[in-house]
Amino acid sequence: MDAVILHITHPADWAAAQQTGFYRGDTLDTEGFIHCSTSQQVVATANRFYPAQTGLILLCIATAKVQPEIKYEDAGNGELFPHIYGPLNTEAVTEVLDFEPATDGRFMLPPKLAN
């Protein structure tokens, strides 16, 4: 579907993944998949789950390079979100962007991702 999907995380978690070659996120072990968003979904996701949190980054993931299966699944509202069903191989991450909220605490799409 999408050539690039996005995942919100913390720099320390990404740094740890680079040591092993695989990123597990905070939900792979508990929910069975890594939550991701499309560029159209990531701002709403950030504003809902990470309001006013600083120190976040966005992993830009090339879907063609992801080794585990990616499923687009209903989030309960009819909207399909990409989920990665297994540890994410780090070479699928093509770019890491700082993802900081504005002064009002709300997130906006980084200019690099805005079409």
C-alpha positions as CSV (number, residue, x, y, z in Angstrom):
1,M,0.0,0.0,0.0
2,D,2.2,2.8,1.3
3,A,5.8,3.0,0.2
4,V,6.8,4.5,3.6
5,I,5.1,4.0,6.9
6,L,6.0,5.8,10.2
7,H,6.5,4.8,13.8
8,I,6.8,7.1,16.8
9,T,9.4,6.1,19.4
10,H,12.2,7.4,21.7
11,P,15.8,7.8,20.6
12,A,17.0,5.4,23.3
13,D,14.8,2.6,22.0
14,W,16.0,3.2,18.4
15,A,19.7,3.3,19.6
16,A,19.2,-0.1,21.3
17,A,17.7,-1.5,18.1
18,Q,20.7,-0.5,16.1
19,Q,22.9,-2.6,18.4
20,T,20.9,-5.8,17.7
21,G,19.7,-5.0,14.1
22,F,16.0,-5.4,15.1
23,Y,13.5,-3.0,16.6
24,R,10.7,-4.5,18.8
25,G,8.9,-1.3,20.0
26,D,6.9,-1.3,23.1
27,T,4.0,-3.5,21.8
28,L,5.5,-6.4,19.9
29,D,5.7,-8.6,23.0
30,T,2.4,-7.5,24.5
31,E,0.2,-7.1,21.4
32,G,2.0,-9.2,18.8
33,F,2.8,-6.3,16.4
34,I,4.5,-2.9,16.1
35,H,2.0,0.0,15.7
36,C,2.7,2.2,12.7
37,S,0.9,5.0,10.8
38,T,0.8,6.5,7.4
39,S,1.9,10.1,6.9
40,Q,-1.8,11.0,6.9
41,Q,-2.4,9.3,10.3
42,V,0.7,10.0,12.3
43,V,-0.2,13.5,13.5
44,A,-3.6,12.4,14.9
45,T,-1.8,9.4,16.4
46,A,0.8,11.5,18.1
47,N,-1.8,14.0,19.4
48,R,-3.9,11.2,20.8
49,F,-1.2,9.0,22.4
50,Y,1.7,11.4,23.0
51,P,0.2,14.8,23.8
52,A,2.9,17.4,24.5
53,Q,5.6,14.8,24.9
54,T,9.0,15.9,23.9
55,G,12.1,13.9,22.8
56,L,10.3,11.7,20.3
57,I,11.5,10.6,16.9
58,L,9.8,9.3,13.8
59,L,11.1,6.2,12.1
60,C,10.5,6.3,8.3
61,I,10.1,2.7,7.3
62,A,10.4,1.6,3.6
63,T,7.7,-1.1,3.4
64,A,9.5,-2.9,0.6
65,K,12.5,-3.6,2.9
66,V,10.4,-4.8,5.9
67,Q,11.0,-8.5,6.5
68,P,8.0,-9.3,8.8
69,E,4.5,-9.2,7.4
70,I,2.7,-5.8,7.4
71,K,-1.1,-5.9,7.9
72,Y,-3.4,-2.9,7.5
73,E,-6.0,-3.4,10.2
74,D,-9.0,-1.5,11.4
75,A,-8.4,0.6,14.5
76,G,-12.0,0.3,15.5
77,N,-13.0,3.4,13.7
78,G,-12.9,2.0,10.1
79,E,-9.4,3.5,9.6
80,L,-6.7,1.0,8.5
81,F,-3.4,1.3,10.3
82,P,-0.2,-0.6,9.3
83,H,1.0,-3.1,11.8
84,I,4.3,-4.9,11.6
85,Y,4.0,-8.5,12.8
86,G,7.5,-9.3,14.0
87,P,10.8,-7.5,14.9
88,L,11.5,-4.7,12.5
89,N,14.8,-5.2,10.7
90,T,16.6,-1.9,11.1
91,E,17.8,-1.6,7.5
92,A,14.2,-1.0,6.6
93,V,14.4,2.4,8.4
94,T,15.5,4.8,5.8
95,E,15.3,8.0,7.8
96,V,14.9,9.1,11.4
97,L,13.3,12.5,12.0
98,D,13.0,14.6,15.2
99,F,9.3,14.7,16.2
100,E,8.7,17.5,18.6
101,P,5.3,19.1,19.4
102,A,4.7,22.8,18.8
103,T,4.6,25.3,21.7
104,D,0.9,24.5,22.2
105,G,1.8,20.8,22.7
106,R,0.2,19.6,19.5
107,F,2.1,17.8,16.7
108,M,2.4,18.7,13.1
109,L,3.8,16.7,10.2
110,P,7.5,17.4,9.7
111,P,8.0,19.5,6.6
112,K,10.1,16.8,5.1
113,L,7.1,14.5,5.0
114,A,4.5,17.1,3.9
115,N,3.6,16.6,0.2
